[in-house]
Amino acid sequence: MSRGVRWGILGTAWVADRALLPALRAARGAEPLAVASRTPARARAMAARHGVPRVHAGYEDLLADPEVDAVYLPLPNSLHREWTLRALEAGKHVLCEKPLALDAAEAREMAAAARGHGRLLMEAVMYRFHPAMGELVASLAGTRLRFLQAAFGFRLDAAAVPGNYRLRPELGGGALLDVGCYLVDLARWLLGEPAEVDAVWHRGPSGVDLSCTAVLGFSDGAQAALHASLECAEHQELVAVHGGGVVRRDRPFTAWRDPHDPYQLMVEAFSAAVLDGGPPPLPLESSIATLEVLDRIRAAAEARSKGRARTDGVGAAGA
Ligand SMILES: NC(=O)c1ccc[n+]([C@@H]2O[C@H](COP(=O)([O-])OP(=O)(O)OC[C@H]3O[C@@H](n4cnc5c(N)ncnc54)[C@H](OP(=O)(O)O)[C@@H]3O)[C@@H](O)[C@H]2O)c1
């Protein structure tokens, strides 16, 4: 392929409109070719805003377009597996939004499909491509990290965003999947795979977790405390404590265009891998391992809420 990678976008997601399409326009080795939506007027409007030449009437039509090389998939989390499998089947490379899937089993199936079809699949963990994060992780590599505290939260006002998939269990909503995936990815990047996992969560009326706090223990004695929330003030932090000092970062996950655009760097790295036939810059094994930890956190929080319900029942009976 001597030209750049030609991209198609499935859906008119906020993140496509605000982050990925501007990044694609600026990226080397990549160009936006087509947009598809369940509502063609929305696709036309988004294509016009970003100068995308082609609009398809639906996702299947875009996947049938032989000139689309790679697909960006920013759909609600419950649709990542299905549309990734369909895109791979259609011969496309896929950059799928975070979290890669609802759980590790789905992610393993998607990885096997990518291998089977000989196409690249990568989770769009954009903050990993910000040079400041790479430098931070490199600077901590020689230290003996003892404690990581990380948080990512904001307030999702159900009245202001009715129907938002983050509050709908059937679409893969909840704080753990939405922002907890960044926290677990960061903990694994800095500390490796946890030996122990415990967690508590608070669920809202729809059943999704609105807040989740996890504690991870690592075999070398390091520990991490991670807080994900959809019901708190806008809040992001990273505190890494080692034997010789403390490193703090504000907004470690969404330091957009400050001065680098991590979305652009991610798209360029992925497109270069497509053009060179190389592996995806973020290996699928990492995304699968993140989902394995998210699965353990979910199981721990579930077990605790069941235990709490039992204890509450005993308390009520005794009162
Ligand atoms: N990396 C980042 O910085 C970042 C930031 C935000 C979100 N994300 C991830 O990107 C994905 C999308 O997030 P978002 O907040 O941008 O989503 P969003 O604005 O709610 O958009 C999701 C899109 O999915 C399509 N869709 C298909 N079936 C749907 C259904 N049943 N219900 C709702 N939408 C449906 C819709 O497009 P059409 O109606 O046009 O077909 C919709 O515009 C999520 O996986 C999220 O975790 C990543």
The ligand as an ORCA input file, in Angstrom:
! r2SCAN-3c Opt
* xyz 0 1
  N     -10.455      7.469     24.042
  C     -11.217      8.459     24.505
  O     -10.759      9.563     24.785
  C     -12.670      8.229     24.659
  C     -13.504      9.270     25.069
  C     -14.870      9.033     25.142
  C     -15.366      7.780     24.826
  N     -14.527      6.782     24.464
  C     -15.044      5.449     24.096
  O     -15.651      5.596     22.813
  C     -16.868      4.894     22.743
  C     -17.993      5.892     22.444
  O     -18.076      6.855     23.445
  P     -18.816      8.267     23.209
  O     -19.028      8.894     24.520
  O     -18.093      9.028     22.178
  O     -20.225      7.717     22.672
  P     -21.483      8.462     22.084
  O     -21.231      9.897     21.806
  O     -22.639      8.085     22.942
  O     -21.627      7.754     20.664
  C     -21.780      6.389     20.472
  C     -22.222      6.183     19.015
  O     -22.495      4.802     18.835
  C     -23.518      4.670     17.873
  N     -24.464      3.658     18.362
  C     -24.732      2.482     17.756
  N     -25.631      1.783     18.447
  C     -25.950      2.529     19.520
  C     -26.844      2.330     20.601
  N     -27.606      1.224     20.713
  N     -26.945      3.308     21.527
  C     -26.215      4.409     21.440
  N     -25.323      4.661     20.432
  C     -25.205      3.718     19.469
  C     -24.162      6.023     17.653
  O     -23.821      6.465     16.358
  P     -24.924      6.578     15.182
  O     -26.246      6.784     15.851
  O     -24.460      7.749     14.424
  O     -24.850      5.304     14.426
  C     -23.499      6.939     18.668
  O     -23.212      8.193     18.157
  C     -16.998      4.141     24.070
  O     -16.494      2.846     23.919
  C     -16.108      4.938     25.027
  O     -15.569      4.129     26.056
  C     -13.206      6.987     24.368
*
